[in-house]
Amino acid sequence: MLSTKRKAAIGIIALTVVSALLAYFAKPHPPLLEMVSPQQELPDYQAHYPGDTSLANRLSKSYGLAMVLIQSPYTENNVIALEAIRSWGRTQFQKEPDFLHPVSLEYPNPRRHSFIEAFFFNLFTAPRYFLEEQIGNLISLRIADFHNASEYGSFRTSYFELFGVDEDSAALLARYQTEKGKLAVGVVLWSLVWLIAFVVGLVYLITGSAKTRFERLQHVLAWMWLLLAPCYLARAYIENSVATLVSAIVSAIIGIYLRFPFIIRIEDRGALRIYATTMNSKRITFAAWLSYSLMAIQVLTWLKTESLIDPDPISLLIAAVTGNFVHDPVAEEKVIGRIIALVWVAISVWSAREINRDAKAAFEAEEQLAALKGPAT
């Protein structure tokens, strides 16, 4: 049997060799995802590279929405969606006038300036691009299905009535949905990771006996926080965000504490010592309630601060499932918010009952101990 140190050494050597081989032989490229093509919006579309700015002018002067909107059950949603596309398109034209017809379709890979960046880039980038491409293809299928719905037919008619039936308008609508779809790719990947983790944790909990229920709950909470730490770390690396890096560090500390509980004491002469300890059911219950509360606060904050121009992860996930990247999923978000609130109430009631039962059991144990000792003399 190999020792733990030897296994770790073999693992490090294997990863280093794989990264070196990939650095020499492989050159990963990000997938060129075109989730919606202009031909889907305008069947007789023909690619061209105009030099005029007629669409940009129409975007800046298209204020008469009410005059072109066809009355339908989706009119209110269409007004919001059209305004979002106009604002988005106007911003894109201001930043890059030829963004609808770029000269190069290849997305450049940023340079890796440290050996840590280069090591992980070669090790994980190719699988990441492969997964992104597969998820992008699935989202494209969902968008194509949504294009057959009457809701999208109503929006499409109003859109072309407002911006004109031409190639640039079709390209703008296709590009808008494609860019929104690209934002959803990462959300779907992380959601799948957390869905798998949730299912595994739930099976681990329900397969245990009543005696090990709180011990297993402690393990599930610990691994949840330890999984959250690398998720934040990856996001901090991608976005170069200090706040997200701090969140990763805090999540890792919480996860380590839940997995290996400890206390810190100040000894003589100011020396700090760490001692291992255990968590009773009351502390585990409180940790579960606090963990879900923080998750609920995060999701509800997303729902309150989202917009079509800057969608939150929940909106992007809903859009990826439905294929609707033009309308704001207000109804679905309300349902999700209510479910989260109801679950929070249920967990709060359960936590209060468990903590109260532990306190009552402790009080009864003290009374029985006092009775065994007899009256004081």
C-alpha positions as CSV (number, residue, x, y, z in Angstrom):
1,M,0.0,0.0,0.0
2,L,1.3,3.4,-0.9
3,S,1.5,6.0,1.8
4,T,-0.5,9.3,1.6
5,K,2.7,11.3,0.9
6,R,3.7,9.0,-1.9
7,K,0.2,9.2,-3.5
8,A,0.3,13.0,-3.3
9,A,3.8,13.1,-4.9
10,I,2.6,10.8,-7.7
11,G,-0.4,13.0,-8.3
12,I,1.6,16.2,-8.5
13,I,4.1,14.5,-10.9
14,A,1.2,13.3,-13.1
15,L,-0.5,16.7,-13.3
16,T,2.8,18.4,-14.1
17,V,3.5,15.9,-16.9
18,V,0.0,16.3,-18.4
19,S,0.3,20.1,-18.2
20,A,3.7,20.1,-19.9
21,L,2.4,17.8,-22.7
22,L,-0.6,20.0,-23.3
23,A,1.5,23.1,-23.3
24,Y,3.6,21.6,-26.1
25,F,1.1,19.8,-28.2
26,A,-2.3,21.6,-27.6
27,K,-3.4,25.1,-28.4
28,P,-6.9,25.5,-27.0
29,H,-9.2,28.1,-28.6
30,P,-12.4,29.4,-27.0
31,P,-15.5,28.3,-28.9
32,L,-17.0,30.7,-31.4
33,L,-20.6,30.4,-30.2
34,E,-23.2,31.8,-32.6
35,M,-26.3,30.8,-30.7
36,V,-28.6,32.8,-33.0
37,S,-27.9,33.5,-36.7
38,P,-29.3,36.5,-38.6
39,Q,-30.9,33.9,-41.0
40,Q,-33.1,32.8,-38.1
41,E,-34.5,36.3,-37.9
42,L,-34.6,37.2,-41.6
43,P,-34.7,34.1,-43.9
44,D,-33.3,36.0,-47.0
45,Y,-30.5,37.6,-45.0
46,Q,-27.3,38.1,-46.9
47,A,-24.1,39.1,-45.1
48,H,-22.6,42.4,-46.1
49,Y,-20.4,45.1,-44.6
50,P,-22.2,48.4,-45.0
51,G,-20.5,51.7,-44.3
52,D,-23.5,53.7,-43.3
53,T,-24.9,54.3,-39.9
54,S,-28.6,54.1,-40.6
55,L,-29.3,51.5,-37.9
56,A,-27.3,53.5,-35.3
57,N,-29.4,56.5,-36.1
58,R,-32.6,54.5,-35.9
59,L,-31.6,53.2,-32.5
60,S,-31.0,56.7,-31.2
61,K,-34.2,58.1,-32.6
62,S,-36.7,55.2,-32.1
63,Y,-38.9,56.7,-29.4
64,G,-42.4,56.0,-30.7
65,L,-42.7,52.5,-29.3
66,A,-46.4,52.7,-28.7
67,M,-47.1,53.6,-32.4
68,V,-45.6,50.4,-33.8
69,L,-46.4,47.8,-31.1
70,I,-49.1,45.4,-32.2
71,Q,-51.6,44.8,-29.4
72,S,-51.1,41.3,-28.0
73,P,-51.0,39.5,-24.6
74,Y,-47.2,40.2,-24.6
75,T,-47.3,44.0,-25.3
76,E,-46.0,45.1,-21.9
77,N,-43.1,42.6,-22.0
78,N,-42.3,43.6,-25.6
79,V,-42.0,47.3,-24.6
80,I,-39.4,46.4,-22.0
81,A,-37.5,44.1,-24.3
82,L,-37.4,46.6,-27.2
83,E,-36.1,49.3,-24.9
84,A,-33.4,46.9,-23.6
85,I,-32.3,46.1,-27.1
86,R,-32.2,49.7,-28.1
87,S,-30.1,50.7,-25.1
88,W,-27.8,47.8,-25.6
89,G,-27.3,48.4,-29.3
90,R,-26.8,52.1,-28.8
91,T,-24.0,51.4,-26.2
92,Q,-22.4,48.9,-28.5
93,F,-22.4,51.3,-31.5
94,Q,-20.8,54.0,-29.3
95,K,-18.0,51.7,-28.2
96,E,-17.4,50.0,-31.5
97,P,-19.3,51.3,-34.6
98,D,-18.6,48.1,-36.6
99,F,-19.5,45.6,-33.9
100,L,-22.1,43.9,-36.1
101,H,-19.5,43.1,-38.7
102,P,-16.2,42.4,-36.9
103,V,-13.2,41.9,-39.0
104,S,-12.0,39.0,-36.8
105,L,-14.3,36.4,-35.3
106,E,-11.6,34.9,-33.0
107,Y,-11.6,35.8,-29.3
108,P,-8.0,36.4,-28.2
109,N,-6.7,34.5,-25.2
110,P,-5.0,36.7,-22.6
111,R,-1.4,36.1,-21.9
112,R,-0.4,34.1,-18.8
113,H,2.3,36.0,-16.9
114,S,3.0,33.6,-14.1
115,F,3.9,29.9,-13.9
116,I,0.8,29.2,-11.8
117,E,-1.4,30.8,-14.5
118,A,0.3,28.9,-17.3
119,F,0.1,25.6,-15.3
120,F,-3.6,25.8,-14.7
121,F,-4.3,27.3,-18.2
122,N,-2.9,24.2,-19.9
123,L,-4.5,21.8,-17.5
124,F,-8.1,23.0,-17.4
125,T,-8.7,25.4,-20.4
126,A,-9.3,22.7,-23.0
127,P,-11.9,20.8,-20.9
128,R,-13.5,24.1,-20.0
129,Y,-13.8,25.2,-23.7
130,F,-15.2,21.8,-24.6
131,L,-17.9,22.0,-21.9
132,E,-18.8,25.6,-22.8
133,E,-19.2,24.6,-26.5
134,Q,-21.6,21.7,-25.5
135,I,-23.6,24.0,-23.2
136,G,-23.7,26.6,-25.9
137,N,-25.1,24.1,-28.4
138,L,-27.9,23.1,-25.9
139,I,-28.8,26.8,-25.3
140,S,-29.0,27.3,-29.1
141,L,-31.5,24.5,-29.3
142,R,-33.6,26.0,-26.6
143,I,-33.5,29.4,-28.3
144,A,-34.6,27.8,-31.6
145,D,-37.5,26.1,-29.8
146,F,-38.6,29.5,-28.3
147,H,-38.5,31.1,-31.7
148,N,-41.5,28.9,-32.7
149,A,-43.6,30.2,-29.8
150,S,-46.3,32.9,-30.3
151,E,-44.7,35.0,-27.6
152,Y,-41.5,35.4,-29.7
153,G,-43.6,35.9,-32.9
154,S,-45.3,38.9,-31.3
155,F,-42.0,40.4,-30.2
156,R,-40.3,39.8,-33.5
157,T,-43.1,41.6,-35.4
158,S,-42.9,44.6,-33.1
159,Y,-39.1,44.6,-33.3
160,F,-39.0,44.8,-37.1
161,E,-41.8,47.3,-37.2
162,L,-39.7,49.6,-34.9
163,F,-36.2,49.1,-36.3
164,G,-37.0,48.2,-39.9
165,V,-36.8,45.0,-41.9
166,D,-33.2,44.8,-43.1
167,E,-30.0,42.8,-42.6
168,D,-28.6,45.1,-39.9
169,S,-31.7,44.8,-37.8
170,A,-31.7,41.0,-38.1
171,A,-28.0,40.9,-37.2
172,L,-28.6,43.2,-34.2
173,L,-31.4,40.9,-32.8
174,A,-29.3,37.8,-33.4
175,R,-26.2,39.3,-31.9
176,Y,-28.2,40.5,-28.8
177,Q,-29.5,37.0,-28.1
178,T,-26.1,35.4,-28.8
179,E,-24.3,37.7,-26.3
180,K,-26.9,37.1,-23.6
181,G,-26.7,33.4,-24.3
182,K,-22.9,33.5,-23.9
183,L,-23.4,35.0,-20.4
184,A,-25.6,32.0,-19.5
185,V,-23.0,29.4,-20.5
186,G,-20.9,29.8,-17.3
187,V,-24.1,30.1,-15.2
188,V,-25.3,26.7,-16.5
189,L,-22.0,25.0,-15.9
190,W,-21.8,26.2,-12.3
191,S,-25.4,25.3,-11.8
192,L,-24.8,21.7,-12.9
193,V,-21.8,21.5,-10.5
194,W,-24.0,22.6,-7.6
195,L,-26.9,20.4,-8.7
196,I,-24.7,17.4,-8.6
197,A,-23.3,18.4,-5.2
198,F,-26.8,19.0,-3.9
199,V,-28.0,15.5,-5.0
200,V,-24.9,13.8,-3.6
201,G,-25.3,15.7,-0.3
202,L,-29.0,14.9,-0.1
203,V,-28.4,11.2,-0.7
204,Y,-25.7,11.2,1.9
205,L,-28.1,12.7,4.4
206,I,-31.1,10.5,3.9
207,T,-29.1,7.2,3.7
208,G,-27.7,7.8,7.2
209,S,-29.3,6.6,10.5
210,A,-31.0,8.9,13.0
211,K,-27.9,8.8,15.2
212,T,-25.6,10.1,12.5
213,R,-28.0,12.7,11.1
214,F,-26.3,15.7,12.6
215,E,-22.8,14.4,12.0
216,R,-23.6,13.9,8.3
217,L,-25.3,17.3,8.2
218,Q,-22.1,18.8,9.5
219,H,-20.0,17.1,6.8
220,V,-22.4,18.3,4.1
221,L,-22.2,21.9,5.3
222,A,-18.4,21.7,5.5
223,W,-18.1,20.4,1.9
224,M,-20.6,22.9,0.7
225,W,-18.4,25.8,2.0
226,L,-15.2,24.1,0.7
227,L,-16.8,23.8,-2.7
228,L,-17.9,27.4,-2.6
229,A,-14.3,28.5,-1.9
230,P,-12.8,27.3,-5.3
231,C,-15.9,28.7,-7.1
232,Y,-15.2,32.1,-5.7
233,L,-11.5,31.7,-6.3
234,A,-12.1,30.9,-10.0
235,R,-14.3,33.9,-10.4
236,A,-11.8,36.1,-8.6
237,Y,-9.1,34.9,-11.1
238,I,-11.3,35.5,-14.1
239,E,-12.6,39.0,-13.0
240,N,-9.5,40.0,-11.1
241,S,-11.7,40.9,-8.1
242,V,-10.3,41.4,-4.6
243,A,-13.7,41.2,-3.0
244,T,-14.4,37.8,-4.6
245,L,-11.0,36.6,-3.4
246,V,-11.8,37.6,0.2
247,S,-15.1,35.7,-0.1
248,A,-13.1,32.6,-1.3
249,I,-10.8,32.8,1.7
250,V,-13.7,33.3,4.2
251,S,-15.6,30.4,2.6
252,A,-12.5,28.1,3.0
253,I,-12.0,29.1,6.6
254,I,-15.7,28.3,7.4
255,G,-15.5,25.0,5.6
256,I,-12.3,24.0,7.4
257,Y,-13.9,24.9,10.7
258,L,-17.0,22.9,10.1
259,R,-15.0,19.9,8.9
260,F,-12.4,20.1,11.7
261,P,-13.9,22.2,14.5
262,F,-11.3,24.1,16.6
263,I,-11.0,26.8,19.2
264,I,-8.2,29.3,19.6
265,R,-7.0,30.1,23.1
266,I,-4.5,32.7,24.3
267,E,-2.0,31.0,26.6
268,D,0.5,32.5,29.0
269,R,2.8,35.2,27.5
270,G,0.3,35.8,24.7
271,A,0.9,32.5,22.8
272,L,-2.0,31.4,20.6
273,R,-2.9,27.7,20.6
274,I,-5.4,25.9,18.5
275,Y,-7.3,23.0,20.0
276,A,-9.6,20.5,18.3
277,T,-13.1,20.4,19.5
278,T,-16.5,19.0,18.6
279,M,-19.8,20.5,17.5
280,N,-23.1,19.5,19.3
281,S,-26.4,19.3,17.5
282,K,-27.3,22.9,18.6
283,R,-24.3,24.4,16.8
284,I,-24.8,22.2,13.7
285,T,-28.4,23.3,13.5
286,F,-27.3,27.0,13.8
287,A,-24.7,26.5,11.1
288,A,-27.3,25.0,8.8
289,W,-29.7,27.8,9.4
290,L,-27.0,30.5,8.9
291,S,-25.7,28.8,5.7
292,Y,-29.2,28.7,4.1
293,S,-29.9,32.2,5.2
294,L,-26.8,33.6,3.6
295,M,-27.7,31.7,0.4
296,A,-31.2,33.0,0.4
297,I,-29.9,36.6,1.0
298,Q,-27.6,36.2,-2.0
299,V,-30.3,34.9,-4.4
300,L,-32.9,37.4,-3.3
301,T,-30.4,40.2,-3.8
302,W,-29.8,39.0,-7.3
303,L,-33.5,39.0,-8.0
304,K,-33.9,42.6,-6.7
305,T,-31.0,44.1,-8.6
306,E,-31.3,42.4,-12.0
307,S,-32.1,44.1,-15.3
308,L,-32.3,43.0,-18.9
309,I,-29.1,45.0,-19.7
310,D,-27.3,43.5,-16.7
311,P,-29.0,40.1,-16.0
312,D,-28.3,38.2,-12.8
313,P,-27.4,34.5,-12.7
314,I,-30.9,33.4,-11.8
315,S,-32.4,35.3,-14.8
316,L,-29.7,33.9,-17.1
317,L,-30.4,30.3,-15.9
318,I,-34.2,30.8,-16.5
319,A,-33.5,32.1,-19.9
320,A,-31.2,29.2,-20.7
321,V,-33.9,26.8,-19.8
322,T,-36.7,28.6,-21.6
323,G,-34.7,29.9,-24.5
324,N,-36.2,33.4,-24.0
325,F,-33.3,35.9,-23.8
326,V,-35.4,38.9,-24.9
327,H,-38.1,39.1,-22.1
328,D,-37.5,39.7,-18.4
329,P,-38.6,36.5,-16.5
330,V,-40.6,38.4,-13.9
331,A,-43.1,35.7,-13.2
332,E,-40.5,32.9,-12.8
333,E,-38.4,35.1,-10.5
334,K,-41.4,35.8,-8.2
335,V,-42.0,32.0,-7.9
336,I,-38.4,31.4,-7.1
337,G,-38.4,34.2,-4.5
338,R,-41.5,32.8,-2.8
339,I,-40.1,29.3,-2.7
340,I,-36.9,30.5,-1.2
341,A,-38.8,32.5,1.4
342,L,-41.1,29.6,2.3
343,V,-38.1,27.2,2.7
344,W,-36.3,29.8,4.9
345,V,-39.4,29.9,7.2
346,A,-39.5,26.1,7.3
347,I,-35.8,25.8,8.2
348,S,-36.1,28.6,10.8
349,V,-39.0,26.7,12.5
350,W,-37.1,23.5,12.4
351,S,-33.9,25.1,13.8
352,A,-35.8,26.8,16.6
353,R,-37.5,23.4,17.5
354,E,-34.2,21.6,17.5
355,I,-32.4,24.2,19.6
356,N,-35.2,24.3,22.0
357,R,-35.3,20.5,22.3
358,D,-31.6,20.4,23.0
359,A,-32.0,23.1,25.7
360,K,-34.9,21.2,27.3
361,A,-32.9,17.9,27.2
362,A,-30.0,19.6,28.9
363,F,-32.2,21.1,31.6
364,E,-33.8,17.7,32.3
365,A,-30.4,16.1,32.5
366,E,-29.3,18.6,35.1
367,E,-32.4,18.0,37.2
368,Q,-31.9,14.2,37.1
369,L,-28.2,14.7,38.2
370,A,-29.3,16.9,41.0
371,A,-31.8,14.3,42.2
372,L,-29.2,11.6,42.3
373,K,-26.9,13.7,44.5
374,G,-29.7,14.1,47.1
375,P,-30.3,17.1,49.3
376,A,-27.4,19.3,50.3
377,T,-26.1,18.8,53.9
